[in-house]
């Protein structure tokens, strides 16, 4: 099946400097989209296909005014944004009892507030036109408790429910909102948690001491695995899917 609905459309992607976000930018460009790729520092995506359609911008998603201003600028200078993806995220690995107020706010500022800021700005642009698709890259940690990840998991759960509520409000206006919830994925965020070269093996096998199940498919996801799921939910072929929370984790959470 050839996915359609990308050619000559403008896509707005946060967290585009690496990992899942960078892979998604490449796939959107290859599919014919003009991509507004943003990160805390304007992303440089080497050898990107059709780089002339790549609009790189520095953006701190925790700054609501900055998000609104960039969306309005793109709409005025480049055209209507029809596709939006929240990828920007930060990790926290502290025990709940050891988590400071500042750490809690740091995580929520990006993972939750950022999704709210982008969702609000895109909703204001898309709703009057009666067309659009928004996907939030969440986490399977939003639905399964994780040891020493309370701030991260709570922020992702909040972002997930916000996206579903936004989807409920926007569905009558022809705008679809969905979530892709990755499990362990080969990105710097994942490998940064490993103590040695056997990190992948331990994640795949499971960590009983931390009450974490293994991965039935016996492999970690790649950024392309997650980007593929996002592309599907953005595409015309997912035209009747809204408020869905798609887990892409090799079966790790043992849920439908």
KAJOMO-V281080 format. One record per run of one state. SS is the DSSP state (a for helix, b for strand, c for the rest). FROM is the first residue (numbers start at 0). TO is the last residue. Records with the same first field share a line. If there is no record, write none. Layout:
BEGIN
SS=FROM-TO / FROM-TO
END
This chain:
BEGIN
c=0-8 / 13-17 / 30-32 / 39-49 / 58-62 / 77-79 / 86-94 / 98-99 / 111-111 / 129-130 / 137-138 / 142-148 / 171-173 / 182-183 / 185-186 / 191-197 / 205-205 / 210-210 / 212-219 / 221-221 / 234-234 / 238-243 / 248-255
b=9-12 / 33-38 / 53-57 / 80-85 / 131-136 / 174-181 / 184-184 / 206-206 / 211-211 / 220-220 / 244-247
a=18-29 / 50-52 / 63-76 / 95-97 / 100-110 / 112-128 / 139-141 / 149-170 / 187-190 / 198-204 / 207-209 / 222-233 / 235-237
END
